[in-house]
């Protein structure tokens, strides 16, 4: 039985991952900013009698992370597996989004993961074992408007993970990056239905693409199963795309040169929807979906 710390477990992938680890027999420390405002995980833990301890921890705060991890260490000893899942998104054009929105996304998605990593690696290094799993995204390898803040944070997390893996391997500490595609989470549903009008077309039609994908939704359990498998299998593989469309999106981007990718993102609406259907087999045009 491993002792597993998971951040961002109030919903979506984090919640599913906490349940999956507990069902597999591991002791789970599930953290979130406001446990009283997100009761679902606690209800499931009680109904299934799962070994899950829920605690408040804000990954944006040094004090909160250090205090939270200290409580876990005092309760159960070493942390064997860290799953950095806490994340937020902002959708919009570079011009129209406030600088504070970019900072907020980077603070949670990148610096939040880094805080947790720095808090656990000294003990993992000292005992010569451990596993750090960072939930990135295919957006950590593919940059698309209108998700510049999110993609930038995930690109940064990928770079951090790749560097960390080189440092940790001599100490028998594994590092893995999980790269979900479009998964049915509250975050994906927000992207599907953008609330802020924009003079740029990318936000509207990206929402249409998400809506088309979510018509046949991929459950967060798909990602949770992959995360548990990484921890349990002992694999040293670094990157793990997951979800029915992840490999397809990555292959599609890899098949294009940089300038061709920019040209695709800059197409007018009709040409963009046509190209999406031809290249990726997805009919996201709103009239076609209705």
Secondary structure by P-SEA (a helix, b strand, c coil): ccbbbbccccccaaaaaaaaaaaabbbbbcccccccccaaaaaaaaaaccbbbbbbbbcccaaaaaaaaaaaaaccccccbbbcccccccccccccccaaaaaaaaacaaaaaaaaaaacaaaaaaaccbbbbbbcccccccccccaaaaaaaaaaaaaaaaaaaaacccccbbbbbbbbcccccaaaaaaaccccccccaaaaaaaaaaaaaacccccaaaaaaaaaaaaaaccccccccccccaaaaaaaaaaccaaaaaaaaaccaaaaaaaaaaaccccccccccc
